[in-house]
C-alpha cells in the first residue's frame, strides 16, 4: 500500500528534479547565451528538448544505481529520504537565490548521506557505517577530478580548433563556430539530462523500496525515468538567469569558438563518467571546461577571484547539506 509519506517523498523528489533543472540550466545555456547564438528563451527550449531526449538513450541507469547505494539499505527509511530531500531543496534554493552555481548532485548526495548517518547514530550504530564508503569517496573525489578533466579536455579541444582554423577568415570562422555551438550545447544538455535525472530516479526507487512498494533489486518502473526526465526538462525551461550570468560572463569572457570547446569538453566528460556510473556535478564540469578555454588565451583571462568563491561553494555543499539533513531528521525523529 502506498503511504502518505511515500507520496510526499516522491513529490519532493520530483520537485527537486524540477529545481535541479532551473538551477542547472546555466550549465547548458550560459555560453550559448553569452555569445548571442541564441536568445535566452530559445536557449532554454533548446536545452530542455535535449535534456528530455536523453531519456531515450540512457537506459542502463548506472548513475541511479550508484545514488541508491550511497546509504546502506538497512539505514534507509522514508523519514531519512524526506530529510535528505528537504535539505537538498533548501540548499539548492539558497544558492540559486544568490546566483552561486553549486552542485545539485552533491547537495542531494550530502543530504541523503547526512540523514542516513544521523539515523544510524540515533540507533546507536556507527554513523560512518551507514554509508557506502567506496561509492561516497568516489563521488567526493570527483569534486576535484570532474572540473580538472573538463579543463584538460577543453584545453586540448580549443588548441585543436585554433590550429585547424587559423587560416580561415575570421567572419567565416565565426559563422561556423556559432553553428557548431548549437551542436555542442545540445550535446551538453543531452549529457546533463542523462546524468542529473538519474540521481532523482535512484532516490525515488529507494523510497519505493523503503515504503514496501518495491522489492530490493526489482526492475525500475518505467514511470520513474519518464517523470524525472520530464521534470528536469521543465525546470530547465524555467531558466536560472542569475547563475547564467556567473557562468557565462563572470568566470571569463567566452566567444563562439571557446563556447564550442567548453561545451564539447563538458559533454565528453559527462559521457565518460556516466558510462562508469559515477555521479558527477554538471556545474563543476562545465566550470572547469570554461576555465580551460580561458587559460588557453592567458591565465589572467580567468577571473580567479570568482573561481575561488565557486570552489568554496563546492567544498561546502556536501557537508552543509549533510548537517541540514541530519538536523531535519533529528527533529522529525524526536518530535514525531
N, C-alpha and C positions, 0 to 999 in steps of 0.2 A: 504493500500500500504506500502511495506517495504521501509523505507527511508535509505539513505546512512549512516546517523549517527547510525541508529539501527544496520545495518550490521557491522559497525566499532565496536560498543559496544559489539556485540556478538563475533566478532573475538577476541577482547581484553579479554573478559571473558574466552574464550577457551584457549587463550594464558596464562592467569593467572592460569587456571587449570593445564596446562602443567608445568608451573614454580612451582606450588604447588607440583606437583609430584616429580620433581627432588630436590626441596628444602627439602621436607619431606621424601625423600627416606631413609634418615638416620634413621628415626624413626622406620622403619620396618626392616632394614637390619644391623644396626650398631652392635648389639650384635652377630648376627649370622656370621658376617664377622670377628669381633674381636676374636671370639672363633674358627675361621677357620673351621666351619662346612660346609660353602660354600665359594667359591671364590666370589669376588665382582661381577663378571659378572653373575655367577649362581644366586647370591642372588637377584640382581635387576630383573632378569627374573622371579624368584620365587615370589617376592613381586608384580611385575606388574600383573602377572596372577591372583593373589588373589585380588588385587585392582579392577580388572575388574569383577571378579566373583561376587563381591558384588552387581553388577547391577541386578542380577537375584533374589536377596533376599530382598534388601531394596527397597520396592516398595511403602511404605506409604509416603515418602518424608517429614517426620516431621521436620527434621533439615532445609530443604529447605524452608518450610513454615515459620519457625522462622526467618530465614535470610530475607525473603521477607518482613516481617512485622517490621524490625528494624527501618525503616524510615516510617512515616505516608504517606499514598498513595498520599495525596494532595501535598506533597513536593517532590515527585519522578518525575524527568524528565530524558530524555536521557542524558542531559548535566550533571546532578547530578551523574548518574551511570558512565558516562565516566570519570569524575573527580575522583570518588572513585576508579575505576579500575586503573587509571594511578598512583595514589598514592600507591595503594597496590602493583602493579607490581614493582614500584621503590623501595619501602622498602624491598620487598622480594629479589630483585636482590642485593641490598646493603648488607643485612645481609648474603645472600648466599656467596657473594664475600669475606666477612671477616670471613666466617665459623661460624657464630652465629646462633644457632638453635632457631630462633624466630618463632612465630606462624603465619602461612599463614592465618589461620582462623581469627585471631584478626586484622591483617592488612587489610583484606577485610572488616570486620565489621567496623573498625575505619574509613576507607576511605569512605565507604558508608554513615556512620552517619555524618562525618565531612562535606561532600559535601551537604548533606541534610540540616544540621543546617545552613550552610552558605547561602544556597538558601532561607531558611526561614528568616534569618536576613536581607538579601537584600530586601526581600518583605516587611519588616517592622514588621514581626511577631517574636514571641519568638523563639530563636534558640533551646533552650531545648525542646520547644513544638513541634519541628519537628520530634522527635524520640519517639519511643515506650519505655518509661522508664522501664516498667516491664520487657520486653524482654532484654533491654540493661543491666539493673542491674543484671539480671540473668546471662548473658554472662560474665560480668565483675567479678561477684562473683566466677565463675568457673576458673578464672585465678589462684586463690589460691586453690579452692576446688579440681579441677581435679588432680593436682600433689599430693595433700595430700591423696586423695582417692587411687590413684595409688600406692603411697608409702605404705599406710596401707595394701592394698591387697597384695603387693609384699612381705612385711614382713611376713604376715600370710602364704602365699603360700610357701615361701622359708623355713620357720621354719617347716612347714608340710613335705616338701620334705626331708629336712635334717633328721628329725626324722624317716620317713618311710624308708629311705635308709641308715641309719647309720651303719647297719651291712653288707651292700653289699661290695663286693670287689671294691676298687677304680677304677680299669680298667673296670670292668663290668658296674659300675655305670656311668662312663664317657661315655661309648659307648651308653648306654640307653639315657642319657641326650642329647647327640648330635643328636640322632634320634628324641627325643621329641622336640628339638629346631626347627626342621623343622615344626612340628605341631604348636608350639606356635608362630613362626614368621609368618606362614600362617594365623593364627587367627588374629594376629595384623594387617597384611596387609589387610585382609578382612574387619576388623572393620575400618581401616583407610580409605579405599576406600568408605565404606558406609557413613562415617561421612563427609569427606572432599569434595567428589564430589558433595554432595548435596548443599553445600554452593554456589557454582557457578551456580548450577541449579536454586536456588532461585533468583540469580541476573539476569540470562537470562530471567527468567519468568517475573520479574517485568519490565525488559527492553521492553519486547514484549507488556506488558500491557500499559506502558508509551508511546510506539510508536504507540498505537492504533491497534496493530495486534491481540491482545487477549483481551477478556473481563476479568475484575477482578473477580476472583472466578471460572474461567474456569479450566477445567482439563489440566494438564501439557502435552503438546505434547510429544510423545514418543521419538522423535529425541533428545530432550534436555538431559534426563538422559543418553541415549546411547552415545551421543557425549561427555558429561562430564566424564563419567567413562572411555571412550577410551582415552581422553586427559590426565587424571591423571595417567593412566597406562603407557602411552607412556612417560610421564615425569619421572615416577619412573624408567623406563628402562634407562633413561639418567644419572642416578646416582646423585651424590651430595657429592663427596668424602671429601671435607673439613669438612662438618658437620658430616659425618660418623666418622671421626677421633675424633671430640669433643665428640660425643655421645658414641662411642664405647670404648674409652680408657682414655679420659681426666677426666671424672667425677669420675669413679672408675674402677679398673680392674675387668672384668667380665669373669667368667668361664661358662661352658655349663649349669651347674645346675642353676646358677644365671640368665643366659640368659633366661632359661625356666620360672623362677619365674617372671622376669621383663616383658617379652613379654606377658605372660598369664595375669598378673595383669593389664597391659595396655589395652589388648583386652577386658577384663571383664569390666573395667571402661568405655571404649568407647561404649561397647554394652549397658550398663545401661543408659548412657547419651543419646545415640541415641534413645533408647526406649521412653524416655521422651521428645524427640525433642530439646535437649539442645546442641547448637553448642559449642563444647569444642575444645581445642587445642590438637592435637595428640602429638605435640612436648612437651608441658607441661606434659602431662600424662605419656609418656614413660620416660621423665627425672625424674619425681617423682618416678616412678617404679624402675629405675636404682639406684637412691639414696636409696630406700628402701632395695634393696638386698645388697647394700654396707653397710648400717647401721647394718644389721644382723651380718656381720663379726665383725665390730667395727666401732664406729663413726669416728675414724681417717682414715678409709679406703676411705672415701669420700673426694674428693678434694674440700673443701668448698669454696676456692678462685674462682675456675672455676664456681661453682654453683651460687655464689653471682653475678658474671658477667652475667650469664644467666638470673638471676632474674631481673637485670636492663633492659635487652632487653625485657623481658616480660612486665614489668611495662610501658616502653616507647612506645611499639608497637602501642597500640590503640591511645594515644594522638598524637604521631608523625604522624601517618597515617591520623588522622583526620585533623591536621593542614596542611599537604601537600595537602590533597584533597580539603580542604576549599580554600587554596590559588590557586589551579588549577582551581576550579570552578569560583572564583572571576575573574581570568584572562580571562577565556572563556566568562563570562558574560559581562565584560566591554569592551573587545576588539572585540568580535564577535556578 
